[in-house]
Amino acid sequence: MSLHDISLKKLAIIMIAAGVIIVFAISGFQARNLFAPSITEDSQVIIKNQQQNTCVVEGSDRVPRTISDCPYNMGDTVSITYKPEQPSIERHGLVQVAADGAG
């Protein structure tokens, strides 16, 4: 089989696939993180941007994650669900603090 036997369409697909693999290799991307199980944990809002209405939280993997249209305040405890080492958040919700009657 020679290069002349391959159609331009197949050659283009091979070149695109090779390009994607090279970009992932250069950037250090690990495909196993895409299929890693999600983590759910509590985190505090560490930054609240009033102008853009965004919040920043940080999970135990130390990756800062942004919540758009953020209804939370600085210091609120939020339950976040995310993939390890990925910047996106799958789900988030305010953790309700039970009143302990102390005072």
C-alpha positions in Angstrom: 0.0 0.0 0.0 1.4 3.4 -1.0 0.5 6.9 -0.2 -1.1 7.2 -3.6 -3.6 4.4 -2.7 -5.1 6.4 0.2 -8.0 8.8 -0.6 -7.7 12.5 0.3 -10.5 12.1 2.8 -8.8 9.3 4.7 -5.5 11.1 4.6 -7.2 14.2 6.1 -8.8 12.2 8.9 -5.4 10.6 9.7 -3.7 14.0 9.8 -6.4 15.6 12.0 -6.2 12.6 14.4 -2.4 12.8 14.6 -2.6 16.6 15.2 -5.1 16.1 18.1 -2.8 13.4 19.7 0.2 15.7 19.3 -1.6 18.6 21.0 -2.7 16.5 23.9 0.8 15.0 24.3 2.4 18.5 24.3 -0.1 19.9 26.8 0.3 17.0 29.2 -3.4 16.2 28.9 -4.3 12.8 30.5 -7.3 11.1 28.9 -7.9 9.1 32.0 -9.0 12.2 33.8 -12.0 12.4 31.4 -13.2 9.0 32.6 -12.3 9.5 36.3 -15.1 9.3 38.8 -16.6 12.6 39.9 -15.7 13.9 43.4 -18.3 15.6 45.6 -17.0 17.7 48.6 -17.7 20.8 50.5 -15.7 24.0 49.7 -15.9 27.6 50.7 -16.4 30.5 48.4 -13.0 32.2 48.4 -13.7 34.9 45.9 -16.9 36.7 44.9 -16.9 39.0 41.9 -20.0 41.2 42.2 -19.5 42.8 38.7 -19.4 39.5 36.8 -21.6 37.7 39.3 -19.1 34.8 39.6 -17.6 32.9 42.6 -14.4 30.9 42.9 -14.2 27.8 45.0 -11.3 25.4 45.4 -11.5 21.6 45.9 -9.0 19.4 47.7 -7.1 19.0 44.4 -6.2 22.7 44.7 -7.7 23.7 41.3 -9.7 26.9 41.4 -13.2 26.6 39.9 -15.5 29.4 38.8 -19.3 29.3 39.3 -21.1 31.6 36.9 -24.3 33.4 37.9 -23.2 32.7 41.5 -26.0 33.0 44.1 -23.5 32.5 47.0 -21.6 34.9 49.2 -18.0 35.0 50.2 -17.4 32.4 52.9 -20.5 30.3 52.1 -19.9 26.6 52.2 -20.9 25.0 48.9 -21.1 21.3 47.9 -19.3 20.9 44.6 -19.1 18.0 42.2 -16.2 17.9 39.7 -13.7 15.7 37.9 -10.1 15.7 39.4 -7.8 18.2 37.8 -10.5 19.6 35.5 -11.6 23.2 36.0 -15.3 22.7 35.4 -18.0 22.0 38.0 -20.7 19.5 37.3 -23.0 20.5 40.2 -23.0 22.9 43.1 -25.3 23.7 46.0 -25.3 25.6 49.2 -24.6 23.5 52.3 -27.3 24.2 54.9 -25.7 24.7 58.3 -27.9 23.2 61.1 -28.6 25.4 64.0 -27.1 23.9 67.1 -28.9 26.1 69.6 -25.6 27.3 71.1 -25.5 30.9 72.0 
